[in-house]
Amino acid sequence: MPVELDLNDDRSEKIHYDFEDYPILVNKAHLSTYPNFSAPSHWHDSIEIVVVLSGFMNYNVNGKIIPMNPGEGAFVNSRQLHFGYSDEQECEFIFAVIHPILLCSSVAVEKDFVMPLVKNQNAAFLKLEKQNPIHQKVIENLKLMYQAKNSKTAPLEIQSLFAMMWASLFKLLMKENEKPKKQSGDLTILKNIVGFIQQNFSDKLTLNEIAKAGCVGQSKCCKLFNQFFHQTPNEFLTAYRLSKACELLKTSDDSIENIAFSVGFSGASYFAETFKKAFAQSPKEYRKN
């Protein structure tokens, strides 16, 4: 059954952690369980570390593409827009999503070692390379986290491994006297466009209307969506309509035809066809499951 991330309207993920009292999520997954071998673009306050075990994955962080082969991975800092995908090529990977608050054993640790890295605009992400022994130590610690997740002392073991990871990343990414990167403004433009889509998804929207919401031309709009989401604006709109349809199928008794119209589809048959292509099941089957 396809994986669905639980997203808020601003694309932030509602993370369902492994432990009730510890913000830790560690798991193994396959890209084929996501629609079209692509996770939806999202962000969260937690940091994320992912390592490829087999196959191939592209990892998009703020529009920058990180190609990853087996033994390679990526560190993604807090509040960065990211997702993994491939061109229908299978990929098995391990990932950890952990909130930095887990490291804040004291005010001093938070001030000196946690927040400087979390807020470093020059440290949005880091590709973990095979040839780099420090990178490989981070990767090995992630694998140890996965092995420890079912042990009685899992939160304690994972917290310890995370602290060692963080120390390595801090040394690598916190460079003295480094000038902050100039921000392009593209994320602000994209945020305005996405907000417009989220407010008007049930209406018939043209590409021109979507682009105008960000005060850019259609070509610039398409370029931004391809860079940050690996989708066209219309594909993003369709995916958002489908996510809203999923919510209604779960929470309402309304007919499938009415749901199709309420989320902006022109007809029930086209909705059913699009839904099945995305989720490998019909709306009726989805509601039943």
LINZIZI-V698127 format. One record per residue. N is the residue number from 1. PSI is psi in whole degrees, -180 to 180 (* if undefined). Layout:
BEGIN
n:N psi:PSI
n:N psi:PSI
END
This chain:
BEGIN
n:1 psi:134
n:2 psi:145
n:3 psi:137
n:4 psi:126
n:5 psi:143
n:6 psi:100
n:7 psi:144
n:8 psi:171
n:9 psi:-24
n:10 psi:14
n:11 psi:6
n:12 psi:143
n:13 psi:136
n:14 psi:98
n:15 psi:130
n:16 psi:94
n:17 psi:162
n:18 psi:-26
n:19 psi:137
n:20 psi:-39
n:21 psi:6
n:22 psi:125
n:23 psi:70
n:24 psi:128
n:25 psi:117
n:26 psi:130
n:27 psi:169
n:28 psi:143
n:29 psi:171
n:30 psi:140
n:31 psi:-28
n:32 psi:-15
n:33 psi:-5
n:34 psi:146
n:35 psi:128
n:36 psi:29
n:37 psi:37
n:38 psi:125
n:39 psi:153
n:40 psi:149
n:41 psi:139
n:42 psi:173
n:43 psi:165
n:44 psi:164
n:45 psi:-24
n:46 psi:159
n:47 psi:159
n:48 psi:138
n:49 psi:130
n:50 psi:142
n:51 psi:131
n:52 psi:128
n:53 psi:-41
n:54 psi:157
n:55 psi:-150
n:56 psi:145
n:57 psi:138
n:58 psi:138
n:59 psi:120
n:60 psi:119
n:61 psi:113
n:62 psi:36
n:63 psi:-7
n:64 psi:132
n:65 psi:127
n:66 psi:108
n:67 psi:133
n:68 psi:124
n:69 psi:173
n:70 psi:135
n:71 psi:-3
n:72 psi:163
n:73 psi:-165
n:74 psi:143
n:75 psi:129
n:76 psi:122
n:77 psi:172
n:78 psi:140
n:79 psi:29
n:80 psi:139
n:81 psi:123
n:82 psi:161
n:83 psi:157
n:84 psi:149
n:85 psi:166
n:86 psi:167
n:87 psi:69
n:88 psi:32
n:89 psi:129
n:90 psi:148
n:91 psi:128
n:92 psi:134
n:93 psi:158
n:94 psi:142
n:95 psi:155
n:96 psi:133
n:97 psi:112
n:98 psi:133
n:99 psi:135
n:100 psi:-17
n:101 psi:-22
n:102 psi:-24
n:103 psi:-12
n:104 psi:72
n:105 psi:-18
n:106 psi:165
n:107 psi:-37
n:108 psi:-43
n:109 psi:-43
n:110 psi:-45
n:111 psi:-40
n:112 psi:-31
n:113 psi:-21
n:114 psi:-62
n:115 psi:-35
n:116 psi:-38
n:117 psi:-41
n:118 psi:-38
n:119 psi:5
n:120 psi:110
n:121 psi:-19
n:122 psi:-1
n:123 psi:46
n:124 psi:-36
n:125 psi:167
n:126 psi:126
n:127 psi:133
n:128 psi:113
n:129 psi:154
n:130 psi:-39
n:131 psi:-14
n:132 psi:116
n:133 psi:-32
n:134 psi:-42
n:135 psi:-42
n:136 psi:-30
n:137 psi:-39
n:138 psi:-44
n:139 psi:-43
n:140 psi:-39
n:141 psi:-35
n:142 psi:-43
n:143 psi:-38
n:144 psi:-35
n:145 psi:-46
n:146 psi:-39
n:147 psi:-30
n:148 psi:-8
n:149 psi:-23
n:150 psi:6
n:151 psi:162
n:152 psi:-32
n:153 psi:28
n:154 psi:-50
n:155 psi:-38
n:156 psi:-44
n:157 psi:-44
n:158 psi:-38
n:159 psi:-41
n:160 psi:-45
n:161 psi:-39
n:162 psi:-39
n:163 psi:-41
n:164 psi:-40
n:165 psi:-49
n:166 psi:-40
n:167 psi:-43
n:168 psi:-45
n:169 psi:-37
n:170 psi:-45
n:171 psi:-37
n:172 psi:-39
n:173 psi:-20
n:174 psi:95
n:175 psi:134
n:176 psi:144
n:177 psi:25
n:178 psi:132
n:179 psi:137
n:180 psi:146
n:181 psi:142
n:182 psi:130
n:183 psi:136
n:184 psi:-24
n:185 psi:-5
n:186 psi:-37
n:187 psi:-35
n:188 psi:-43
n:189 psi:-47
n:190 psi:-39
n:191 psi:-42
n:192 psi:-40
n:193 psi:-45
n:194 psi:-41
n:195 psi:-40
n:196 psi:-44
n:197 psi:-43
n:198 psi:-30
n:199 psi:-22
n:200 psi:18
n:201 psi:-27
n:202 psi:-11
n:203 psi:166
n:204 psi:114
n:205 psi:136
n:206 psi:162
n:207 psi:-37
n:208 psi:-42
n:209 psi:-40
n:210 psi:-45
n:211 psi:-40
n:212 psi:-29
n:213 psi:-25
n:214 psi:6
n:215 psi:40
n:216 psi:168
n:217 psi:170
n:218 psi:-39
n:219 psi:-41
n:220 psi:-41
n:221 psi:-47
n:222 psi:-38
n:223 psi:-43
n:224 psi:-43
n:225 psi:-38
n:226 psi:-40
n:227 psi:-45
n:228 psi:-27
n:229 psi:-10
n:230 psi:37
n:231 psi:159
n:232 psi:163
n:233 psi:-39
n:234 psi:-37
n:235 psi:-40
n:236 psi:-45
n:237 psi:-45
n:238 psi:-43
n:239 psi:-38
n:240 psi:-41
n:241 psi:-41
n:242 psi:-38
n:243 psi:-38
n:244 psi:-37
n:245 psi:-40
n:246 psi:-42
n:247 psi:-44
n:248 psi:-36
n:249 psi:-32
n:250 psi:-39
n:251 psi:-10
n:252 psi:163
n:253 psi:12
n:254 psi:153
n:255 psi:155
n:256 psi:-36
n:257 psi:-46
n:258 psi:-38
n:259 psi:-42
n:260 psi:-48
n:261 psi:-37
n:262 psi:-24
n:263 psi:6
n:264 psi:5
n:265 psi:148
n:266 psi:-15
n:267 psi:159
n:268 psi:-36
n:269 psi:-42
n:270 psi:-40
n:271 psi:-48
n:272 psi:-40
n:273 psi:-45
n:274 psi:-40
n:275 psi:-46
n:276 psi:-36
n:277 psi:-37
n:278 psi:-39
n:279 psi:3
n:280 psi:28
n:281 psi:156
n:282 psi:162
n:283 psi:-38
n:284 psi:-45
n:285 psi:-39
n:286 psi:-46
n:287 psi:-41
n:288 psi:-43
n:289 psi:*
END
